[in-house]
Amino acid sequence: MRRYDDPVEVRRGPGLEEPAQFLWHGRLWKVRAILAHWVETSPWWTTDGVRAVVGVDAPVAQPGELEPSVELLAERELWRVEAGRGPDRAGGSGVFDLSFDSSDGCWQLVGCVD
């Protein structure tokens, strides 16, 4: 799977949370199947606050300095979809990983096998 970090515009079906279509590099892709759906948290274990608590290469925090971080709560939803450009498989198809970041409402294409 090739890795990407490309912004995409995603259209969801009426009343649905999963992606129905997405626009990537000026081309419209229609989702034919949802292959997987999962949620990932950010790598909270690498934040300065956590590193300070465990004493790993971080400045020593004074009492009261460690506050809950937005990074600790960050999540992104991932959808692995099969999508194509034409009405059938002849128009080109592939498997794509789409990521939705609820903190900013943005979609990214993060992986592709075509």
Steps between C-alpha positions, in 0.01 A plus 500: 500500500634840405478764773357845439405807698274664242191703583183367339142618484266228619128479438299282730177333405177650638472412868820293486827549678713303256647656187302453177729694261827690519680749281876440471727689255198624308354152451176377652515153655180313590520272802389150401562325830607575856774248581587614854438778748700580816603781732860591588622721780796730464836369625436642847798312645738735313363827643718719721260461792521121499875507449534735798293269721711197416825702507614443142687786330248763601530799729385436853151634544408695808189400694190631327676546164372179344158564363290274280614543144288507189759259356399241757140513382559523125342227293458437133257272325633285219302341221647243261287511188493348156428779252487550127473781247253345259170319524679165490847364565619609153525863615785424737472399863706469812502464876537825692548594864311820585555676831256737670632726776205609713701779665522699175239325285754421229534189286834365375590219265770314694549184294424345163532169317387536140 
